[in-house]
Amino acid sequence: MIIILFPYRFNNYYFKKYQIKELKKKFKNKIEVHDIFNIISKNWYKGHKTKRSKFAIIFNSIFQWENHIKEIIKKNNKVFVINTISSNSIKSLYIHYLLYKYNAKIIKLNSPEVHAPSQSNTLYLKILSFFKILFFNFPRFLFLFRNFFYSKLLYFLKFDEVFILFSGSKKFLLTLNINSKKKFYIDYHSSDFANFLSGKKKHEFKNKKDFIVFLDIKAPAFPGDDVSLNDKIIYDVKKWYNDLNNFLDKVQKLFCKKVIIIPHPSVRKFKNIYYDKKFVVSKNPDASNLLIQNCKFVIANGATTAVSYCVIHEKPVTFMYNNQVIKNNPTMLFETTSLCKILSSKTININNRLDKKKFCLKINKKKYLEYKYNYLTSKKIQNLKNSEILKRLVS
């Protein structure tokens, strides 16, 4: 039996991300998604509200969830929990205690799935970052402090076994905040690579290269995750999209090709009123995989994980930013330029004069291959799907 323990509203975006449809076929009635947003995240998470997946089981109290988990354990000899929650409150700590108490086997997804550089890699920058948060964003400071405090308490619970699923190279693993007697490391595809494997045979078609793909982010039209930590960055939204529309219009004229906008998957079903009507906006859940494999090149708004599809399909990508990002969001700019460097690509400020030479139109195959096996997948599992890897694990 597999349980996916999830701290946020489990919507259709996560349904696809975790390949629930495929897992349901593989495990039949031996898989459940537990949406415990109302228990541990409701009071602080202010992200965009989306409709939950019908497959998720929603819990409103710890006691309700505990009674359910006890029934599952009575009926199953082995219960594996894909634990995606953090320990940042007394309730989340208690849920970890219950997992420990009932001897659940813990599975952790422990890879970033994208190049995620640390901006505080020196003592000076760490101290500077600490005081900046302490004096200018105290709610965030409290959140980080709680996370640190409860993580230390969680470490006193020593689980028998923890299975760590990692994508790419072990050296890029995220910090594991669960203590255990035994740790097992298992190669696993990133969510983007896994979805590519599941759909590649079904979606192959001729490569026309008659359009350009633009990968967008949620903000500023929709609230980003930073809002939850009272860390909202103030943009001039109207100017942002005026600049973006003008930029994309110039790109169409410069390359004599249409631009297709792919919104962030978590808000893809919603209408962005700021996009110019002249642009095609794809709301297909598989848009990134379907369109990037067939486009001329890609423009990405920041260091999005969807860049994985550029690597998978060997398509050049140019990373864009604007003057507002330079002024208000240096972290986003740092992440963008870092990912650009890793892929040996190019960045472009859309507020400056455009020139074809500023766009990346060729790929560095060596850099792309390194990225693929550092962050997305492993040669050891190239003939396996994630559902098959999980089936072997729990059998």
C-alpha positions in Angstrom: 0.0 0.0 0.0 1.3 3.5 -0.9 0.1 6.7 0.6 1.1 10.1 -0.7 1.0 12.5 2.2 0.6 16.0 0.9 0.6 19.4 2.7 -1.2 21.6 0.1 -4.4 21.4 -1.9 -3.9 18.4 -4.1 -5.1 19.8 -7.5 -4.9 18.4 -11.0 -1.5 20.0 -11.5 -0.1 17.7 -8.7 -2.2 14.8 -10.1 -0.2 15.0 -13.3 3.1 15.9 -11.6 3.0 12.7 -9.5 1.6 10.6 -12.4 -1.4 9.5 -10.3 -3.2 8.1 -13.3 -0.3 5.8 -14.1 0.2 4.8 -10.4 -3.5 3.9 -10.1 -3.1 1.4 -13.0 0.0 -0.1 -11.5 -1.2 -0.3 -7.9 -5.0 -0.5 -8.5 -6.7 0.1 -5.2 -3.4 0.1 -3.2 -2.7 3.8 -3.5 -4.2 6.9 -1.8 -3.4 10.6 -1.7 -4.0 12.3 1.7 -4.6 16.0 1.4 -3.8 17.4 4.9 -3.8 21.0 3.9 -6.7 21.8 6.3 -4.7 20.4 9.2 -1.2 21.8 8.8 -1.2 24.6 6.1 -4.5 26.3 6.1 -3.6 29.0 8.6 -0.4 30.2 6.8 -0.5 29.2 3.1 -2.0 31.9 1.0 -1.2 30.5 -2.5 -3.7 30.6 -5.4 -6.8 28.5 -4.6 -7.5 25.8 -7.1 -10.0 22.9 -7.4 -8.8 19.7 -5.7 -8.4 16.5 -7.6 -11.3 14.0 -7.0 -8.7 11.3 -6.3 -7.4 13.0 -3.1 -8.9 12.2 0.3 -9.3 15.5 2.2 -8.7 15.4 6.0 -9.8 18.2 8.4 -8.3 17.0 11.7 -5.4 14.9 12.9 -7.8 12.5 14.7 -9.7 11.9 11.4 -6.4 11.1 9.6 -5.1 8.9 12.5 -8.2 6.8 12.5 -8.0 6.4 8.7 -4.3 5.4 8.8 -4.9 2.9 11.6 -7.6 1.2 9.4 -5.1 1.0 6.5 -2.4 -0.5 8.7 -4.8 -3.2 10.0 -5.6 -4.3 6.5 -2.0 -4.1 5.0 1.2 -5.7 6.2 3.4 -3.0 4.6 2.4 0.6 4.3 4.8 3.0 2.4 4.2 6.7 2.9 5.6 9.1 0.3 6.1 11.9 2.8 6.2 15.4 1.2 5.4 17.4 4.4 7.9 19.4 6.4 8.1 19.6 10.2 7.3 23.2 10.9 4.5 23.0 13.5 3.4 20.9 16.4 0.7 19.3 14.2 3.2 18.3 11.5 5.5 17.0 14.2 2.7 14.9 15.6 1.9 13.5 12.2 5.5 12.4 11.9 5.2 10.8 15.4 2.2 8.8 14.3 4.1 7.6 11.2 6.8 6.5 13.6 4.4 5.0 16.1 2.6 2.8 13.4 5.9 1.8 11.8 5.2 3.3 8.4 8.0 2.9 5.8 9.0 6.4 4.7 9.7 7.4 1.1 11.3 10.8 0.5 11.5 12.6 -2.9 14.7 14.4 -2.2 16.0 16.1 -5.4 15.4 19.7 -6.5 14.7 18.6 -10.2 16.3 21.9 -11.3 19.6 23.7 -10.7 19.0 25.5 -7.4 22.0 27.5 -6.4 22.5 28.9 -2.9 22.9 32.7 -2.8 24.3 32.5 0.7 27.4 30.4 0.1 29.7 32.6 2.2 29.6 33.5 5.9 29.1 37.1 5.0 26.1 36.5 2.8 24.6 34.2 5.3 24.8 36.8 8.1 23.5 39.5 5.7 20.6 37.3 4.7 19.8 36.5 8.3 19.6 40.2 9.4 17.7 41.2 6.3 15.0 38.6 7.2 15.0 39.4 10.9 14.5 43.1 10.5 12.5 43.4 7.3 10.4 40.2 7.1 9.8 39.0 10.7 6.9 36.6 9.7 9.4 34.8 7.4 11.9 34.7 10.2 9.4 33.1 12.5 8.5 30.5 9.8 12.2 29.6 9.3 12.8 29.5 13.0 9.8 27.2 13.6 11.0 25.0 10.7 14.5 24.8 12.3 13.1 24.1 15.8 10.7 21.4 14.9 13.1 19.8 12.5 15.5 19.3 15.4 12.8 17.8 17.5 11.8 15.5 14.6 15.4 14.1 14.5 14.7 12.4 17.8 12.3 10.1 16.0 14.5 7.4 14.5 12.6 5.5 11.8 13.6 1.9 11.0 14.0 2.6 7.2 13.8 5.5 4.9 13.8 5.1 1.1 15.3 8.2 -0.7 14.3 8.7 -4.3 16.7 10.9 -6.1 16.8 12.2 -9.7 20.2 12.6 -11.4 23.2 12.8 -9.1 23.3 12.1 -5.4 25.5 15.2 -4.8 22.5 17.5 -5.5 20.3 15.9 -2.9 18.3 18.2 -0.7 18.8 18.1 3.1 17.1 15.0 4.6 15.3 16.1 7.8 14.3 12.6 8.9 16.5 10.3 11.0 16.6 6.6 10.4 18.5 3.4 11.2 18.8 2.5 7.5 18.8 4.6 4.4 18.2 3.3 0.9 19.0 5.4 -2.1 17.0 4.7 -5.3 17.3 6.2 -8.7 14.1 7.9 -9.9 13.1 10.1 -12.8 12.3 13.8 -12.2 8.5 14.5 -12.6 9.1 16.2 -16.0 11.3 13.4 -17.3 8.8 10.8 -16.0 5.9 12.6 -17.8 8.1 12.7 -21.0 8.7 9.0 -20.8 4.9 8.3 -20.4 3.9 10.4 -23.3 6.7 10.3 -25.9 5.4 7.4 -28.0 1.9 8.8 -28.1 2.9 12.4 -29.1 5.7 12.0 -31.7 5.1 14.0 -34.9 7.1 15.9 -37.5 9.4 18.7 -36.4 8.1 21.8 -38.2 10.0 24.4 -36.1 7.5 27.1 -37.2 6.9 28.7 -33.8 8.6 29.9 -30.6 7.6 28.8 -27.1 7.4 31.2 -24.2 7.4 29.6 -20.8 5.8 31.9 -18.2 5.7 32.0 -14.4 2.7 32.5 -12.1 3.6 36.0 -10.8 2.7 38.8 -11.0 -0.7 38.0 -12.6 -1.3 35.2 -10.0 0.1 35.1 -6.4 3.3 33.1 -6.0 4.4 31.0 -3.1 6.3 33.9 -1.6 2.9 35.4 -0.6 2.6 32.6 2.0 5.6 33.9 3.9 4.6 37.6 3.7 7.4 38.0 1.2 5.4 39.3 -1.7 7.4 41.3 -4.2 5.6 44.4 -5.4 5.6 44.8 -9.2 3.9 47.2 -11.5 1.7 44.5 -13.0 0.3 46.5 -15.9 3.8 47.7 -16.9 5.2 44.1 -16.5 2.7 42.7 -19.1 2.9 45.7 -21.4 6.7 45.2 -21.5 6.2 41.5 -22.0 3.6 41.8 -24.8 5.8 44.3 -26.6 8.8 42.1 -26.3 7.0 39.0 -27.6 5.5 41.0 -30.5 9.0 42.2 -31.5 10.3 38.6 -31.2 7.5 37.4 -33.7 8.5 40.1 -36.1 12.3 39.6 -35.7 12.1 35.8 -36.4 9.0 35.8 -38.6 7.5 33.1 -36.4 4.5 33.1 -34.0 5.0 32.9 -30.3 3.0 30.4 -28.3 2.7 31.2 -24.5 2.7 28.3 -22.1 1.5 29.5 -18.6 2.7 27.9 -15.4 0.9 24.5 -15.1 -0.6 25.4 -11.7 -2.5 28.3 -13.2 -2.9 27.0 -16.7 -6.7 26.7 -16.5 -7.1 30.3 -15.5 -7.3 33.2 -17.8 -4.5 35.7 -17.7 -6.2 39.0 -18.6 -2.9 40.7 -19.3 -1.8 38.7 -22.3 -2.3 40.4 -25.6 -5.0 38.6 -27.6 -2.7 38.3 -30.6 -0.8 35.5 -28.9 -1.7 31.9 -28.8 -2.0 30.6 -25.2 -1.8 26.8 -24.7 -3.7 25.4 -21.8 -3.0 21.8 -22.6 -1.6 20.0 -19.5 1.1 18.4 -21.7 1.9 21.7 -23.5 5.5 21.9 -22.4 6.3 18.4 -23.6 4.2 18.6 -26.8 5.3 22.0 -28.0 8.9 22.3 -27.0 9.8 19.2 -28.9 8.4 20.8 -32.0 9.5 24.5 -31.7 12.4 26.6 -33.1 13.6 27.7 -29.7 12.3 28.6 -26.2 12.2 31.8 -24.1 11.9 31.1 -20.4 10.7 33.6 -17.8 13.2 32.8 -15.1 14.6 29.5 -13.8 11.5 27.4 -14.3 11.7 23.6 -13.9 10.0 23.3 -17.3 13.5 24.0 -18.8 13.8 20.3 -18.3 11.9 19.8 -21.5 14.4 22.0 -23.4 17.1 19.6 -22.2 15.1 16.5 -23.0 14.2 17.7 -26.5 17.6 19.4 -27.1 16.1 22.8 -27.8 17.9 26.1 -27.2 16.6 28.4 -24.4 17.0 32.1 -23.7 16.3 33.3 -20.2 14.5 36.6 -20.0 14.2 39.2 -17.2 13.2 42.9 -17.0 14.2 46.1 -15.1 11.6 45.3 -12.4 13.3 42.0 -11.6 16.7 43.8 -11.4 15.3 46.3 -9.0 12.9 44.2 -6.9 13.9 40.6 -7.1 17.7 40.0 -7.1 17.2 36.4 -6.0 15.2 35.6 -9.1 17.8 37.2 -11.3 20.6 35.3 -9.5 18.8 32.0 -10.1 18.1 32.8 -13.7 21.7 33.8 -14.5 23.0 30.7 -12.6 20.8 28.3 -14.6 21.8 30.1 -17.8 25.5 29.6 -17.0 24.9 25.9 -16.2 23.3 25.3 -19.6 25.7 27.6 -21.5 22.7 29.6 -22.7 21.9 33.4 -22.9 19.9 35.9 -20.8 18.1 38.9 -22.2 16.7 42.0 -20.6 13.4 42.6 -22.4 13.6 46.4 -21.7 16.7 46.7 -23.8 17.1 46.8 -27.6 16.5 43.5 -29.3 18.9 41.7 -31.6 19.0 38.2 -32.9 22.5 37.8 -31.5 21.1 38.1 -28.0 19.1 34.9 -28.4 20.4 31.4 -27.8 19.8 29.5 -31.1 22.2 26.6 -30.6 22.7 24.2 -27.7 25.8 23.0 -25.9 25.3 19.3 -26.1 27.8 18.5 -23.4 26.2 20.9 -20.9 22.7 19.6 -21.7 23.9 16.0 -21.2 25.5 16.9 -17.9 22.3 18.7 -16.8 20.2 15.6 -17.8 22.2 13.2 -15.6 22.7 15.7 -12.7 19.1 16.7 -12.2 16.6 14.7 -14.3 17.4 11.0 -14.6 20.0 8.2 -14.5 21.3 5.8 -17.1 20.5 2.9 -14.7 16.8 3.4 -15.1 16.4 4.6 -18.7 14.2 1.6 -19.6 12.0 1.9 -16.5 9.1 4.2 -15.6 8.6 5.6 -12.1 5.6 3.5 -11.5 7.7 0.4 -12.2 10.4 1.6 -9.8 7.9 2.1 -7.0 6.3 -1.3 -7.7 9.7 -3.0 -7.3 10.3 -1.0 -4.1 7.1 -2.0 -2.3 6.9 -5.6 -3.5 
